[in-house]
């Protein structure tokens, strides 16, 4: 039987480095695109990166947002082959967008955007961190060369993406401190109540 994108998908599993061929439907913005996947049009959010917004109800249009969107569209539209790769954990976010690394003719689009200063490393949710070190190295390279968003002053660069989020597990010290603070508040509340009752009696 001749191999197809559909049969390739069935062989691929989350947590592997298998790359699954897809067809471009539409480049949405710098870090989102629609692909024909498993016979359906699906939205894909590029893992571990965040590009500036072209339009957003809260932050509006951000510096280099249009440049990032144009670059993503250019690379996807000119590619002879587009592939997606999933990481080890969940494949979709709460908006039912697929999360993946996108490849254009064998080169990771996520990394290209970071290296060119059109995206920042962001939305880091372990264990989906397979290429985090690679992307962080590309970001340092872009910073040193002052490419894209890194050519702005530091305040603007910090604001040039929608939400640079890193999810981390709270440390034991943080948890202990929060528990101690809560206990202290409860103790003070009880003491205050006793004093109030004594004053009334």
Buried (B, 14 or more C-beta within 10 A) or exposed (E): EEEEBEEBBEEBEEEEEBBBBBEBBEBBBBBBBBBBBEEEEBBBBBBBBBBBBBEBEEBEEBBBBBBBBBBBBEBBEEBEEBBBBBBEEBEBEEEEBBBBBBBBEEEBBBBBBBBBBBBBBBBBBEEBBBBBEBBBBBBEBBBEEEBBBBBBEEEEBEBBBBEBEEEEEEEEEEEEEEEEEEEEEEEEEEEEEEEEEEEEE
